[in-house]
Amino acid sequence: MRITAVIPARLDSKRFPRKVLYPFLGKPLIAHLYAELSKSKEIDRLVIATSDKEIIDAASTFGAETIRTSLKHKTGSDRAAEVAQKIGGDIILNIQGDNFGLKIQTIDKLVQKFKAERKIEFATMANTINSDAELIDPNNVKVVLDKNSDAIFFSRSVLPYLQKAKKKNVTSQFTFYHHIGIYLYRRSSLLRFASWKRSELEKAESLEQLRIIENGEKIRVFKTKIRPVSIDTLEEMKKIEKKYR
């Protein structure tokens, strides 16, 4: 069973333009994620998927394989689907390029679980939310789960709403989950995803995974204790840099 890992990358991020090429510790930010994923024992082929020549040129400086993809893609999963069409792979691992602090041991365990549970077509990851500040931040996507750990819904809003909650320490009153931007797909399922039109909920929340739920499919959510940082703004990047000085 061949595993193709795809890092979708673009320069026109609205909240933090050009973030994947931001110089961090002497290298583009995306180079650090690529280096970590290169250690995998499960990934057979690792590529950066982009429509930007500047990213392709930067990737060549740290030895990354790149696949040039269409300018039309609205989501990383659609970009990953084009890669799946071009180079194949039984399982496609889609890892958003702004995941900072991700460790390959976690990724390999995730892939192993997905390989073992053959009935699962789509999967992702989540950890618990530990602070009210994290809970109310729209950059932190929340997910609610059913008893099988399949996603019921994803939202940038607080989810679920606690009707009788005390105003302070809300996260101590319920287990809230934070979605991590990592996806696993069977190749055929990813191509099916790409064939669907962007859904209304997907466009409303700007969350591609809602397309799967709106089309009546299940997304298994694997819980983890790891806490990678999704870098959404320059301010968040600056805070991380301070820790390394």
Beta strands, then each sheet from edge to edge (+ up, - down):
strand 1: 3-9
strand 2: 23-24
strand 3: 27-28
strand 4: 45-50
strand 5: 66-68
strand 6: 91-95
strand 7: 99-100
strand 8: 122-128
strand 9: 142-145
strand 10: 151-155
strand 11: 177-186
strand 12: 220-223
strand 13: 229-230
sheet 1: 5+ 4+ 1+ 6+ 11- 8+ 12+
sheet 2: 5+ 4+ 1+ 6+ 11- 9+ 10-
sheet 3: 2+ 3-
sheet 4: 7+ 13-
end
